[in-house]
Amino acid sequence: MTALRSTLDTSGAEFAGYRDAMLAKLAELEAEHAKAIEGGGEKYTARHHKRGKLLVRERIELLLDEDSPFLELSPLAGWGSDFKVGASVVTGIGVVEGVECVIIGNDPTVRGGASNPWTVRKIFRASDIALENRLPVINLVESGGADLPTQKEIFIPGGRLFRDLTRLSAAGIPTIALVFGNSTAGGAYVPGMSDHVVMIEERSKVFLGGPPLVKMATGEESDDESLGGAAMHARSSGLADYLARDEPDAIRIGRRIVARLNWRKRGPAPGPVTAPRYDEEELLGVVPDGLKVPFDPRDVLARVVDGSEFDEFKPLYGNSLVTGWARVHGYPVGVLANARGILFSEESQKAAQFIQLANQTDTPLLFLHNTTGYMVGKDYEQGGIIKHGAMMINAVSNSKVPHISLLIGASYGAGHYGMCGRAYDPRFLFAWPSAKSAVMGPQQLAGVLSIVARAASEARGQAYDEEGDAAMRAAVEAQVEAESLPMFLSGRLYDDGVIDPRDTRTVLGLCLSAIHNNPVQGARFDGTGFGVFRM
Ligand code: COA
């Protein structure tokens, strides 16, 4: 075993400065998370409680095994949009009767729990996670259905919500709906498409059309209970499998359903777990504020992996990418971590080789991003940087072992792709508050625009407007900077959440444990594995 020796000077002024900057970012993040937690705010929360109902987070807490963790997903969905942070739904992975489940709970205090475009995307993501990792799904339903003013953006893509439920079932992944209140129109297909349905007496209301709509459509007079009440569905329509007395009873029944799933994880069990030799608190001071100064990702690994033990692969070759083998909470991982930011031909080839090795040994991969992209310039183009970068991207795209990506610093350009960015379907992708992601750095992007504009103006024989150029550059730089920040990207569901660096090991452990519900098998070298590598 090779234990990492961290050279981080935790008593120096530099460390203290980086730590302060990270703590300031975490405080901002906390304030945004608090908005998601407050849901619809005091007025709607009080009204909900007064009706004798539990809040969505209270429902989740009761549903989960006591003192077990809940890995919340996409808590900042909708950030920066016209909708409430969190997008009127809570999603995450939690343990019920010892089984890791994906929980999807509507927040009825936010616009009646109606689904806006971000809600829909957040639920799609939770469903994908359930399908890829083979996790049972529990829907806690209480929703006004589609957010009517934005229906044009959700009606057509939103059909996937129900499709996903039945595809999960077809894949042998159980789906459970606990219906706490309204589940109207399209929403009626959540219980409709679920394997197991629990409804609550005098609370659950599930109909394709409520009394006013029925009156309009057919002239028939009806009431909520006869059209879609829980008692009716338990006794007449058969849509409810279980009739609960109240909310705690519905949750109790939900837990019993999970207990009877006879769930068995199919991936290999973890080995013994040893804590890192370095304090994870110190992760606060690793990343330089502003990302201008490089940092050693081994300082991160030393505080994240089991026993700080890391067997580095090809340490003397392509050393701006660190590759090697470790364990996290007893699960083996192959790590690819950017060291000095730029990916050259050697780094790309090393990555492609390493990814193949991980596939050969069925070892999940962990990508730690801090890259400004692939190297540009005449020598590098002539040296084949495109084909070597393509080789790495081929390996990442066709690798079959589970991938987890963690954005800790920059994640720019095609480097974001080669390091398994969002479009490359990592099983999970989290970001630290220090992360930044864009096609390139804001200054560089503004500079490129300026050079192009200057050349165009010269070609027209016009004098270049220097003042206008400076203003344009400042504006573009500010815009791209804002759009590169983790809260903005998380708001658009480009990651699964922004995490406190100190929680990294726990979050990775929870992800790896969830991943191992499915078998872990790499690509094979029999023609069904990788595409043609351009050598
Ligand atoms: N789209 C947009 N806004 C909605 C909404 C929807 N589908 N459903 C509710 N809201 C809004 C309400 O306008 C209200 O806004 P306000 O407080 O700013 O006035 C807020 O959410 C709370 O709704 P309210 O009716 O006061 O809450 P409630 O708990 O008493 O009732 C519902 C909740 C869901 C039963 C009720 O709002 C309802 O029937 N909504 C429409 C359901 C429907 O037919 N949807 C179509 C599905 S395709």
Boltz pocket constraint, residues with backbone or C-beta under 6 A from the ligand:
constraints:
  - pocket:
      binder: B
      contacts: [[A, 108], [A, 110], [A, 111], [A, 112], [A, 113], [A, 114], [A, 143], [A, 144], [A, 145], [A, 146], [A, 147], [A, 148], [A, 149], [A, 182], [A, 184], [A, 185], [A, 186], [A, 187]]
      max_distance: 6.0
